[in-house]
Amino acid sequence: MATPRLFQIFLVLGSAFMVLLIIIYWDDVGTSHSYGHTPFSPGPKTPHTPPQQQQGPPQPQQQQQQQPQQQRTTRAPSFLSDIDAFVNQFLELGTGEPTDPTPADATNQSERAEERYVPRREWKIHQTPVAAELQHRQERRRRRLQEMCAEDSMWFPGKNSSFDDIPNKALDHLIVDDRHGIIYCYVPKVACTNWKRLMIILSESMLQDGAPYTNPQAIPRNMVHNSSSHLTFNKFWQRYGKFSHHLMKVKLKKYTKFLFVRDPFVRLISAFRNKFLQTNDNFYNRFAQSMLRRYGNQPTPPALASEAIAAGIYPTFPQFVQYLLDPETEKDAPFNEHWRQAYRLCHPCQIQYDFVGHLETLEEDAEHLLRQLRVDNIVEFPASRGNLSAGHSVADWFSAVPPDARRQLYKLYEPDFRLFGYAPPEAVLEE
């Protein structure tokens, strides 16, 4: 009778010991998801030690870079204060039996990568500091987010929720790079294709002929937007089970988090032009046909997007606005990500972002961010193709939209305007 009881005691003690080892491991490496063919990089907040190229004593510059690494071995006691709560996440309620987290998915890795891997270049040594104006710009943007999230006069769904209240599916826009300690929340129609390309290169999540991609433009566009190409927060449950939310919080605390936004109405115009004025059978079948039936007096619209465009039968911008304002639109599913509000994609009142970029200052912000992340020697943001929504002013696009609908649309996207510092579009809102 005593033997099974003794076995259970040893099992629980052994599980607790393994948990302590896991906690210490995650605290040391920043919850790295190891890739096997290259060492983990501790993240942008700690200077990186360049790989040793030859034998011999370290240079003075290398000695200076190694000192912060030694300091990292000191752990904050506050992290270990939650051991009991963390241990409980390993146990099924009422059984005392440890659960097995789902193993990490390694489908994007290759055994040949280690053989073909080329070590990264050394970090750049910057001779001049980042311009004060760029630093102040980021301070203003971060401070504005904090103030707007604390301001009682502005309310929107989910504003006062905690991070634990966010559904897992609503975290699918947070891309994680464990190699460099980066989290990027992508907002469609805000240069997200190129930022996703850079995240693929940094995380080495895709290989070309057994080696990681190094040229952003060489990554096929269809793979850039393939969900399997990125590690996102909503995949954590599959990988880590009950560890998932704890690991998310650790990464949010330790990693550098950034997003890019743009004027909300200009983003809507860009989404409309890209998805409905060009041949796109996916968006035509999913959205355009329904808009034409409901608002365009087209009970039997053409079957294909190419046929509709050739016949001049496609949704107008006022019909698109009517679709966005229709209460029936979100009864079946949330807004598509291309016109869903940025605050719903990135949760800026639950996640304290370290860098807020604007598309209107993309070139300066991208250079500043990559330098702040200490990855500007690895990647360079591709040259911009310009504003795809140019040609007509925002007021021109809204000229056929009834004034009342304009004001309703502004109320729908007002949180994005105010959170990210965009002035109300007076030329659109005035009658």
VOPAGU-2260 file (C-alpha; in pm, 1 decimal, decimal comma):
REM VOPAGU-2260
SITE   aa  ch    i         X         Y         Z
SITE  MET   A    0       0,0       0,0       0,0
SITE  ALA   A    1     287,1     234,1      79,2
SITE  THR   A    2     463,7     176,1    -252,7
SITE  PRO   A    3     203,8     348,3    -481,1
SITE  ARG   A    4     179,2     638,6    -235,5
SITE  LEU   A    5     559,6     673,8    -228,6
SITE  PHE   A    6     567,2     660,2    -609,0
SITE  GLN   A    7     313,2     944,3    -629,5
SITE  ILE   A    8     519,2    1155,9    -390,0
SITE  PHE   A    9     836,0    1101,5    -594,0
SITE  LEU   A   10     643,6    1177,9    -915,1
SITE  VAL   A   11     515,8    1509,8    -780,8
SITE  LEU   A   12     856,4    1606,4    -641,1
SITE  GLY   A   13    1024,1    1513,9    -968,5
SITE  SER   A   14     771,3    1715,2   -1166,6
SITE  ALA   A   15     822,5    2018,3    -943,3
SITE  PHE   A   16    1199,4    1990,6    -986,8
SITE  MET   A   17    1163,9    1977,7   -1366,1
SITE  VAL   A   18     936,1    2280,6   -1353,2
SITE  LEU   A   19    1199,7    2477,0   -1160,3
SITE  LEU   A   20    1459,5    2384,6   -1421,8
SITE  ILE   A   21    1225,2    2495,1   -1701,0
SITE  ILE   A   22    1156,7    2828,1   -1526,6
SITE  ILE   A   23    1526,3    2895,7   -1484,8
SITE  TYR   A   24    1589,8    2797,9   -1846,5
SITE  TRP   A   25    1318,7    3024,4   -1983,2
SITE  ASP   A   26    1434,3    3312,1   -1765,3
SITE  ASP   A   27    1789,9    3274,5   -1893,9
SITE  VAL   A   28    1720,9    3259,8   -2265,4
SITE  GLY   A   29    1408,8    3470,4   -2286,0
SITE  THR   A   30    1189,6    3171,2   -2367,8
SITE  SER   A   31    1378,4    3099,8   -2685,6
SITE  HIS   A   32    1242,2    2856,4   -2938,4
SITE  SER   A   33    1577,5    2713,6   -3045,5
SITE  TYR   A   34    1641,0    2661,0   -3412,4
SITE  GLY   A   35    1932,2    2427,8   -3373,5
SITE  HIS   A   36    2159,1    2559,6   -3643,6
SITE  THR   A   37    2260,5    2888,1   -3484,6
SITE  PRO   A   38    2293,0    3023,1   -3130,1
SITE  PHE   A   39    2016,2    3224,7   -2970,3
SITE  SER   A   40    2048,1    3600,2   -2978,8
SITE  PRO   A   41    1942,9    3759,7   -2647,3
SITE  GLY   A   42    1747,1    4042,8   -2806,5
SITE  PRO   A   43    1798,4    4406,7   -2889,2
SITE  LYS   A   44    1806,2    4538,0   -2534,1
SITE  THR   A   45    2142,5    4370,4   -2468,8
SITE  PRO   A   46    2446,4    4439,6   -2690,7
SITE  HIS   A   47    2525,9    4139,0   -2905,6
SITE  THR   A   48    2863,0    3965,8   -2890,9
SITE  PRO   A   49    2995,2    3913,1   -3245,1
SITE  PRO   A   50    3107,2    3558,1   -3329,4
SITE  GLN   A   51    3478,3    3494,0   -3270,1
SITE  GLN   A   52    3648,4    3488,5   -3606,5
SITE  GLN   A   53    3994,3    3377,4   -3498,3
SITE  GLN   A   54    4191,4    3250,6   -3200,9
SITE  GLY   A   55    4358,0    3491,9   -2964,7
SITE  PRO   A   56    4272,3    3730,1   -2683,4
SITE  PRO   A   57    3953,1    3932,9   -2723,4
SITE  GLN   A   58    3981,6    4287,0   -2844,9
SITE  PRO   A   59    3889,8    4571,8   -2604,8
SITE  GLN   A   60    3568,4    4632,8   -2795,9
SITE  GLN   A   61    3471,0    4265,7   -2760,1
SITE  GLN   A   62    3548,1    4276,2   -2388,0
SITE  GLN   A   63    3306,9    4566,9   -2349,4
SITE  GLN   A   64    3037,5    4375,3   -2534,4
SITE  GLN   A   65    3087,2    4063,8   -2322,8
SITE  GLN   A   66    3030,9    4244,4   -1992,9
SITE  PRO   A   67    2651,1    4286,7   -2032,9
SITE  GLN   A   68    2628,4    3914,4   -2115,5
SITE  GLN   A   69    2783,1    3830,4   -1779,2
SITE  GLN   A   70    2541,7    4061,3   -1603,1
SITE  ARG   A   71    2246,1    3871,5   -1748,8
SITE  THR   A   72    2307,9    3578,2   -1513,3
SITE  THR   A   73    2152,3    3778,6   -1227,6
SITE  ARG   A   74    1782,7    3696,8   -1209,1
SITE  ALA   A   75    1513,6    3920,4   -1069,1
SITE  PRO   A   76    1355,2    3752,2    -766,1
SITE  SER   A   77    1012,4    3877,0    -874,8
SITE  PHE   A   78    1010,8    3626,8   -1160,6
SITE  LEU   A   79    1045,0    3332,3    -921,3
SITE  SER   A   80     775,9    3461,0    -686,9
SITE  ASP   A   81     508,3    3301,7    -904,8
SITE  ILE   A   82     653,3    2950,6    -895,7
SITE  ASP   A   83     348,8    2800,9    -724,2
SITE  ALA   A   84     109,7    2942,6    -982,9
SITE  PHE   A   85     336,4    2829,0   -1263,7
SITE  VAL   A   86     367,1    2475,3   -1120,6
SITE  ASN   A   87     -10,4    2445,1   -1109,5
SITE  GLN   A   88     -21,9    2499,5   -1484,6
SITE  PHE   A   89     158,7    2167,0   -1528,6
SITE  LEU   A   90    -101,9    1968,6   -1334,2
SITE  GLU   A   91    -448,4    1854,6   -1428,7
SITE  LEU   A   92    -694,0    1974,7   -1166,5
SITE  GLY   A   93    -776,3    1704,8    -912,7
SITE  THR   A   94    -527,6    1445,2   -1040,6
SITE  GLY   A   95    -182,0    1568,6    -955,0
SITE  GLU   A   96     -62,9    1414,9   -1280,3
SITE  PRO   A   97     169,0    1622,6   -1502,0
SITE  THR   A   98      50,8    1705,2   -1850,7
SITE  ASP   A   99     267,1    1687,0   -2159,7
SITE  PRO   A  100     284,5    2005,2   -2368,1
SITE  THR   A  101     262,6    1962,7   -2741,7
SITE  PRO   A  102     614,2    1945,9   -2890,8
SITE  ALA   A  103     732,7    2241,0   -3096,6
SITE  ASP   A  104     658,7    2229,1   -3465,6
SITE  ALA   A  105     975,2    2206,6   -3672,5
SITE  THR   A  106     820,3    2167,4   -4016,1
SITE  ASN   A  107     999,8    2473,7   -4153,5
SITE  GLN   A  108    1343,5    2355,4   -4046,9
SITE  SER   A  109    1587,6    2148,0   -4247,4
SITE  GLU   A  110    1863,4    1909,1   -4148,0
SITE  ARG   A  111    2078,0    2062,4   -4420,7
SITE  ALA   A  112    2052,4    2408,6   -4271,4
SITE  GLU   A  113    2333,2    2347,4   -4023,4
SITE  GLU   A  114    2564,3    2239,7   -4303,7
SITE  ARG   A  115    2476,9    2531,1   -4532,6
SITE  TYR   A  116    2436,1    2799,6   -4266,7
SITE  VAL   A  117    2652,2    3109,3   -4312,5
SITE  PRO   A  118    2728,3    3296,4   -3986,9
SITE  ARG   A  119    2584,6    3643,9   -3965,3
SITE  ARG   A  120    2797,6    3953,0   -4001,6
SITE  GLU   A  121    2910,4    4138,8   -3694,3
SITE  TRP   A  122    2689,9    4406,8   -3544,8
SITE  LYS   A  123    2742,3    4757,7   -3672,4
SITE  ILE   A  124    2925,2    5003,7   -3448,4
SITE  HIS   A  125    2735,2    5331,2   -3475,9
SITE  GLN   A  126    2946,3    5643,3   -3457,6
SITE  THR   A  127    2655,3    5881,9   -3405,0
SITE  PRO   A  128    2343,3    5850,2   -3188,7
SITE  VAL   A  129    1991,8    5827,1   -3329,6
SITE  ALA   A  130    1860,7    6173,7   -3410,2
SITE  ALA   A  131    1692,9    6335,1   -3110,3
SITE  GLU   A  132    1383,5    6418,6   -3315,6
SITE  LEU   A  133    1330,1    6049,5   -3398,4
SITE  GLN   A  134    1364,1    5955,3   -3033,3
SITE  HIS   A  135    1119,7    6229,0   -2930,1
SITE  ARG   A  136     878,9    6114,7   -3200,4
SITE  GLN   A  137     867,9    5768,1   -3048,9
SITE  GLU   A  138     829,9    5906,4   -2698,6
SITE  ARG   A  139     531,4    6113,1   -2812,5
SITE  ARG   A  140     365,2    5819,3   -2984,6
SITE  ARG   A  141     413,8    5582,5   -2691,8
SITE  ARG   A  142     296,6    5844,1   -2443,7
SITE  ARG   A  143     -13,5    5912,3   -2652,3
SITE  LEU   A  144    -107,8    5543,6   -2648,0
SITE  GLN   A  145     -75,2    5534,7   -2270,4
SITE  GLU   A  146    -280,7    5851,5   -2225,9
SITE  MET   A  147    -557,0    5745,7   -2465,0
SITE  CYS   A  148    -583,7    5403,3   -2303,2
SITE  ALA   A  149    -618,1    5569,6   -1961,5
SITE  GLU   A  150    -862,1    5838,9   -2075,3
SITE  ASP   A  151   -1219,5    5777,0   -1964,9
SITE  SER   A  152   -1372,8    5993,1   -2237,1
SITE  MET   A  153   -1274,9    5745,8   -2509,2
SITE  TRP   A  154   -1424,9    5397,9   -2501,5
SITE  PHE   A  155   -1415,8    5110,2   -2747,2
SITE  PRO   A  156   -1481,5    4735,1   -2717,2
SITE  GLY   A  157   -1209,6    4558,2   -2521,3
SITE  LYS   A  158   -1039,0    4876,4   -2403,7
SITE  ASN   A  159   -1054,3    4788,4   -2034,4
SITE  SER   A  160    -992,5    4415,9   -2079,1
SITE  SER   A  161    -676,1    4245,6   -1958,8
SITE  PHE   A  162    -438,5    4051,9   -2179,5
SITE  ASP   A  163    -581,1    3727,3   -2039,3
SITE  ASP   A  164    -923,4    3828,6   -2173,8
SITE  ILE   A  165    -805,6    3838,8   -2536,5
SITE  PRO   A  166    -926,7    3531,9   -2730,3
SITE  ASN   A  167    -650,2    3315,5   -2870,4
SITE  LYS   A  168    -764,2    3375,3   -3229,3
SITE  ALA   A  169    -732,6    3751,3   -3177,6
SITE  LEU   A  170    -356,4    3707,7   -3120,7
SITE  ASP   A  171    -282,6    3577,8   -3469,7
SITE  HIS   A  172    -125,7    3907,3   -3584,8
SITE  LEU   A  173     155,7    3899,6   -3328,9
SITE  ILE   A  174     461,4    3749,9   -3500,5
SITE  VAL   A  175     747,3    3637,2   -3275,0
SITE  ASP   A  176    1119,0    3625,2   -3355,7
SITE  ASP   A  177    1291,3    3442,7   -3069,2
SITE  ARG   A  178    1635,2    3477,2   -3225,1
SITE  HIS   A  179    1645,3    3853,3   -3171,1
SITE  GLY   A  180    1373,7    3909,4   -2913,0
SITE  ILE   A  181    1120,5    4084,6   -3138,5
SITE  ILE   A  182     740,4    4082,5   -3156,3
SITE  TYR   A  183     574,8    4246,2   -3457,6
SITE  CYS   A  184     201,9    4308,9   -3480,7
SITE  TYR   A  185     119,4    4340,2   -3848,5
SITE  VAL   A  186    -159,7    4560,1   -3979,3
SITE  PRO   A  187    -257,0    4480,2   -4340,6
SITE  LYS   A  188    -221,6    4765,7   -4590,8
SITE  VAL   A  189      59,0    4915,9   -4380,0
SITE  ALA   A  190     369,2    4774,8   -4553,8
SITE  CYS   A  191     311,7    4444,7   -4375,3
SITE  THR   A  192     434,3    4233,7   -4670,4
SITE  ASN   A  193     785,8    4373,2   -4643,9
SITE  TRP   A  194     787,6    4365,0   -4264,2
SITE  LYS   A  195     682,1    4000,6   -4276,8
SITE  ARG   A  196     967,9    3934,2   -4518,4
SITE  LEU   A  197    1213,3    4086,4   -4272,9
SITE  MET   A  198    1069,5    3880,2   -3986,3
SITE  ILE   A  199    1118,3    3563,1   -4193,0
SITE  ILE   A  200    1482,5    3652,3   -4253,1
SITE  LEU   A  201    1546,5    3741,9   -3889,5
SITE  SER   A  202    1377,2    3433,7   -3745,1
SITE  GLU   A  203    1513,0    3206,3   -4022,5
SITE  SER   A  204    1173,3    3037,9   -4032,7
SITE  MET   A  205    1203,3    2960,9   -4406,1
SITE  LEU   A  206    1485,8    2799,7   -4598,3
SITE  GLN   A  207    1598,0    2820,8   -4959,0
SITE  ASP   A  208    1802,7    2519,8   -5074,0
SITE  GLY   A  209    1869,7    2428,5   -4713,2
SITE  ALA   A  210    1986,1    2773,8   -4602,4
SITE  PRO   A  211    1793,9    3068,2   -4453,0
SITE  TYR   A  212    1676,4    3343,8   -4685,7
SITE  THR   A  213    1891,5    3657,2   -4686,0
SITE  ASN   A  214    1720,9    3862,1   -4961,2
SITE  PRO   A  215    1371,0    3985,7   -4867,7
SITE  GLN   A  216    1257,1    4018,4   -5228,2
SITE  ALA   A  217    1352,4    3655,3   -5299,9
SITE  ILE   A  218    1083,1    3524,7   -5064,9
SITE  PRO   A  219     774,6    3427,9   -5270,6
SITE  ARG   A  220     480,3    3654,8   -5194,5
SITE  ASN   A  221     242,7    3363,6   -5141,1
SITE  MET   A  222     474,3    3227,2   -4872,5
SITE  VAL   A  223     511,5    3566,5   -4705,3
SITE  HIS   A  224     140,7    3562,9   -4616,7
SITE  ASN   A  225     125,2    3188,9   -4547,2
SITE  SER   A  226      51,8    3140,4   -4178,7
SITE  SER   A  227     293,6    2846,7   -4161,2
SITE  SER   A  228     582,5    3086,5   -4233,4
SITE  HIS   A  229     550,3    3267,0   -3900,2
SITE  LEU   A  230     536,8    3184,6   -3531,7
SITE  THR   A  231     242,6    3380,6   -3393,6
SITE  PHE   A  232      93,9    3401,5   -3046,4
SITE  ASN   A  233    -219,3    3212,9   -3145,3
SITE  LYS   A  234      -0,9    2906,7   -3223,0
SITE  PHE   A  235     134,8    2893,1   -2868,9
SITE  TRP   A  236    -148,6    2678,8   -2737,9
SITE  GLN   A  237     -63,6    2404,2   -2988,4
SITE  ARG   A  238     306,2    2424,3   -2907,6
SITE  TYR   A  239     308,7    2480,8   -2533,9
SITE  GLY   A  240     -35,4    2389,4   -2404,1
SITE  LYS   A  241     -90,7    2529,6   -2055,8
SITE  PHE   A  242     243,4    2710,5   -2071,2
SITE  SER   A  243     122,8    2929,3   -2356,7
SITE  HIS   A  244     -13,9    3235,3   -2174,8
SITE  HIS   A  245     272,6    3238,7   -1927,5
SITE  LEU   A  246     527,0    3230,7   -2210,8
SITE  MET   A  247     342,5    3504,5   -2398,4
SITE  LYS   A  248     366,3    3729,1   -2093,0
SITE  VAL   A  249     736,6    3654,2   -2049,4
SITE  LYS   A  250     804,0    3741,1   -2412,2
SITE  LEU   A  251     591,2    4056,1   -2395,1
SITE  LYS   A  252     794,2    4165,8   -2093,8
SITE  LYS   A  253    1138,1    4090,2   -2238,1
SITE  TYR   A  254    1106,2    4138,6   -2614,0
SITE  THR   A  255    1088,0    4458,0   -2819,2
SITE  LYS   A  256     735,7    4500,9   -2954,7
SITE  PHE   A  257     650,5    4714,3   -3257,1
SITE  LEU   A  258     372,1    4787,9   -3504,3
SITE  PHE   A  259     313,0    5018,9   -3800,9
SITE  VAL   A  260     -10,9    5208,3   -3865,9
SITE  ARG   A  261    -144,6    5464,5   -4111,9
SITE  ASP   A  262    -431,8    5712,4   -4149,3
SITE  PRO   A  263    -739,8    5488,4   -4099,7
SITE  PHE   A  264    -942,1    5631,6   -4390,6
SITE  VAL   A  265    -646,1    5614,7   -4628,9
SITE  ARG   A  266    -598,8    5252,6   -4524,6
SITE  LEU   A  267    -964,1    5180,8   -4609,0
SITE  ILE   A  268    -920,6    5338,0   -4953,2
SITE  SER   A  269    -607,4    5128,3   -5011,4
SITE  ALA   A  270    -790,7    4809,8   -4911,1
SITE  PHE   A  271   -1085,4    4890,9   -5138,4
SITE  ARG   A  272    -866,6    4963,2   -5440,7
SITE  ASN   A  273    -650,3    4655,8   -5389,8
SITE  LYS   A  274    -924,4    4402,7   -5318,4
SITE  PHE   A  275   -1218,3    4524,0   -5528,8
SITE  LEU   A  276   -1084,6    4727,7   -5820,6
SITE  GLN   A  277    -834,7    4460,7   -5922,0
SITE  THR   A  278    -898,0    4103,5   -6029,2
SITE  ASN   A  279    -916,9    3908,5   -5706,5
SITE  ASP   A  280   -1149,2    3608,3   -5717,9
SITE  ASN   A  281   -1106,5    3535,5   -5347,2
SITE  PHE   A  282   -1233,0    3875,0   -5231,0
SITE  TYR   A  283   -1485,5    3894,5   -5512,7
SITE  ASN   A  284   -1647,5    3564,8   -5408,5
SITE  ARG   A  285   -1626,7    3629,3   -5033,9
SITE  PHE   A  286   -1732,3    3994,3   -5022,4
SITE  ALA   A  287   -1797,3    4169,9   -5352,7
SITE  GLN   A  288   -2080,5    3947,1   -5471,1
SITE  SER   A  289   -2262,4    3996,8   -5142,3
SITE  MET   A  290   -2215,8    4375,9   -5164,1
SITE  LEU   A  291   -2350,7    4379,9   -5518,8
SITE  ARG   A  292   -2659,1    4180,3   -5416,3
SITE  ARG   A  293   -2729,6    4381,7   -5100,3
SITE  TYR   A  294   -2644,1    4734,1   -5214,1
SITE  GLY   A  295   -2588,5    4725,8   -5592,3
SITE  ASN   A  296   -2918,9    4589,1   -5721,4
SITE  GLN   A  297   -2738,7    4292,8   -5878,2
SITE  PRO   A  298   -2930,0    3974,4   -5781,7
SITE  THR   A  299   -2708,3    3758,1   -6005,4
SITE  PRO   A  300   -2361,7    3919,6   -6028,0
SITE  PRO   A  301   -2100,1    3765,4   -6262,0
SITE  ALA   A  302   -1935,9    3446,8   -6137,9
SITE  LEU   A  303   -1577,1    3565,7   -6180,3
SITE  ALA   A  304   -1400,1    3883,9   -6079,1
SITE  SER   A  305   -1253,6    3925,2   -6428,5
SITE  GLU   A  306   -1600,3    3908,7   -6582,9
SITE  ALA   A  307   -1736,0    4161,3   -6333,5
SITE  ILE   A  308   -1455,1    4409,9   -6396,6
SITE  ALA   A  309   -1484,5    4367,2   -6774,8
SITE  ALA   A  310   -1856,8    4439,7   -6749,1
SITE  GLY   A  311   -1803,5    4732,8   -6515,1
SITE  ILE   A  312   -1993,7    4555,6   -6239,1
SITE  TYR   A  313   -1807,8    4585,0   -5911,9
SITE  PRO   A  314   -1874,9    4745,1   -5572,7
SITE  THR   A  315   -1840,3    5119,9   -5551,0
SITE  PHE   A  316   -1662,6    5287,6   -5261,5
SITE  PRO   A  317   -1996,0    5415,8   -5115,7
SITE  GLN   A  318   -2124,7    5056,5   -5124,6
SITE  PHE   A  319   -1809,4    4943,3   -4944,2
SITE  VAL   A  320   -1874,3    5204,5   -4673,4
SITE  GLN   A  321   -2234,7    5087,7   -4652,3
SITE  TYR   A  322   -2107,7    4731,0   -4602,3
SITE  LEU   A  323   -1879,5    4843,2   -4318,2
SITE  LEU   A  324   -2165,5    5024,6   -4143,3
SITE  ASP   A  325   -2421,9    4747,9   -4189,0
SITE  PRO   A  326   -2495,9    4580,3   -3850,0
SITE  GLU   A  327   -2542,5    4249,7   -4034,9
SITE  THR   A  328   -2182,4    4246,9   -4156,9
SITE  GLU   A  329   -2018,8    4123,2   -3837,2
SITE  LYS   A  330   -2292,3    3888,4   -3725,1
SITE  ASP   A  331   -2128,6    3593,3   -3900,7
SITE  ALA   A  332   -1760,8    3690,3   -3874,9
SITE  PRO   A  333   -1542,3    3984,5   -3767,3
SITE  PHE   A  334   -1420,6    4237,7   -4021,5
SITE  ASN   A  335   -1164,3    4103,6   -4261,6
SITE  GLU   A  336    -813,1    4190,8   -4144,9
SITE  HIS   A  337    -763,5    4436,2   -4432,6
SITE  TRP   A  338   -1026,6    4671,9   -4293,5
SITE  ARG   A  339   -1042,5    4561,3   -3931,2
SITE  GLN   A  340    -940,5    4839,4   -3694,1
SITE  ALA   A  341    -576,2    4839,3   -3584,4
SITE  TYR   A  342    -673,4    4843,6   -3217,2
SITE  ARG   A  343    -860,5    4515,7   -3268,8
SITE  LEU   A  344    -559,9    4358,1   -3438,9
SITE  CYS   A  345    -283,0    4471,4   -3203,6
SITE  HIS   A  346    -447,9    4545,7   -2864,5
SITE  PRO   A  347    -244,9    4858,6   -2778,0
SITE  CYS   A  348    -417,5    4901,4   -2441,3
SITE  GLN   A  349    -315,8    4551,5   -2330,4
SITE  ILE   A  350      31,1    4541,8   -2490,9
SITE  GLN   A  351     281,9    4817,1   -2420,1
SITE  TYR   A  352     453,1    4868,8   -2755,1
SITE  ASP   A  353     814,0    4986,2   -2759,7
SITE  PHE   A  354     798,7    5130,0   -3111,6
SITE  VAL   A  355     505,9    5276,8   -3305,5
SITE  GLY   A  356     579,9    5337,5   -3672,7
SITE  HIS   A  357     366,7    5536,1   -3918,5
SITE  LEU   A  358     347,2    5462,2   -4287,2
SITE  GLU   A  359     362,1    5836,9   -4349,5
SITE  THR   A  360     716,6    5836,1   -4204,2
SITE  LEU   A  361     802,4    5480,7   -4311,6
SITE  GLU   A  362    1156,5    5535,9   -4437,0
SITE  GLU   A  363    1276,2    5721,1   -4126,6
SITE  ASP   A  364    1088,1    5495,4   -3887,1
SITE  ALA   A  365    1212,3    5174,4   -4050,6
SITE  GLU   A  366    1574,1    5285,8   -4034,8
SITE  HIS   A  367    1532,1    5396,7   -3672,7
SITE  LEU   A  368    1364,5    5069,5   -3572,2
SITE  LEU   A  369    1616,5    4836,8   -3739,0
SITE  ARG   A  370    1897,3    5030,0   -3578,4
SITE  GLN   A  371    1727,1    5017,3   -3238,0
SITE  LEU   A  372    1684,0    4641,4   -3279,0
SITE  ARG   A  373    2052,5    4610,0   -3377,7
SITE  VAL   A  374    1964,8    4415,0   -3691,0
SITE  ASP   A  375    2037,8    4682,7   -3952,6
SITE  ASN   A  376    2346,0    4487,6   -4057,3
SITE  ILE   A  377    2132,4    4181,9   -4128,5
SITE  VAL   A  378    1833,2    4330,4   -4306,2
SITE  GLU   A  379    1742,4    4650,8   -4485,9
SITE  PHE   A  380    1385,5    4760,8   -4537,7
SITE  PRO   A  381    1302,1    4740,3   -4911,4
SITE  ALA   A  382    1249,4    5065,3   -5099,0
SITE  SER   A  383     889,4    5187,1   -5090,4
SITE  ARG   A  384     680,1    5186,0   -5407,7
SITE  GLY   A  385     491,9    5494,3   -5295,6
SITE  ASN   A  386     137,1    5551,2   -5182,0
SITE  LEU   A  387     -86,7    5312,8   -5377,6
SITE  SER   A  388    -391,0    5518,4   -5279,6
SITE  ALA   A  389    -259,6    5834,2   -5443,1
SITE  GLY   A  390    -428,9    5996,1   -5741,1
SITE  HIS   A  391    -732,3    6129,8   -5559,2
SITE  SER   A  392    -759,3    6300,8   -5223,5
SITE  VAL   A  393    -942,7    6138,1   -4936,0
SITE  ALA   A  394   -1220,6    6395,1   -4978,3
SITE  ASP   A  395   -1258,4    6293,0   -5343,8
SITE  TRP   A  396   -1308,8    5929,4   -5248,6
SITE  PHE   A  397   -1576,7    6024,8   -4995,3
SITE  SER   A  398   -1752,4    6278,7   -5216,4
SITE  ALA   A  399   -2026,0    6027,9   -5313,0
SITE  VAL   A  400   -2068,6    5899,2   -4955,4
SITE  PRO   A  401   -2361,4    6062,9   -4770,4
SITE  PRO   A  402   -2244,7    6297,7   -4490,4
SITE  ASP   A  403   -2420,6    6097,4   -4222,0
SITE  ALA   A  404   -2245,5    5779,4   -4336,7
SITE  ARG   A  405   -1910,1    5960,3   -4325,3
SITE  ARG   A  406   -1964,8    6057,4   -3962,1
SITE  GLN   A  407   -2076,0    5704,8   -3870,8
SITE  LEU   A  408   -1766,3    5561,6   -4036,4
SITE  TYR   A  409   -1544,8    5803,0   -3844,8
SITE  LYS   A  410   -1703,7    5689,1   -3516,4
SITE  LEU   A  411   -1630,8    5330,4   -3617,8
SITE  TYR   A  412   -1261,6    5406,7   -3671,2
SITE  GLU   A  413   -1224,0    5690,6   -3421,4
SITE  PRO   A  414   -1022,5    5481,8   -3172,6
SITE  ASP   A  415    -753,3    5430,2   -3439,0
SITE  PHE   A  416    -748,6    5801,2   -3522,0
SITE  ARG   A  417    -707,7    5901,7   -3158,0
SITE  LEU   A  418    -482,4    5622,7   -3032,9
SITE  PHE   A  419    -224,1    5672,8   -3305,4
SITE  GLY   A  420    -236,4    6050,6   -3331,8
SITE  TYR   A  421    -421,6    6110,3   -3659,8
SITE  ALA   A  422    -629,0    6427,5   -3679,3
SITE  PRO   A  423    -999,8    6395,9   -3761,9
SITE  PRO   A  424   -1050,5    6427,8   -4140,3
SITE  GLU   A  425   -1231,8    6760,2   -4137,0
SITE  ALA   A  426   -1253,7    6775,4   -4517,7
SITE  VAL   A  427   -1448,6    6447,8   -4508,0
SITE  LEU   A  428   -1662,8    6512,7   -4201,2
SITE  GLU   A  429   -1784,7    6858,3   -4296,3
SITE  GLU   A  430   -2103,5    6863,1   -4503,7
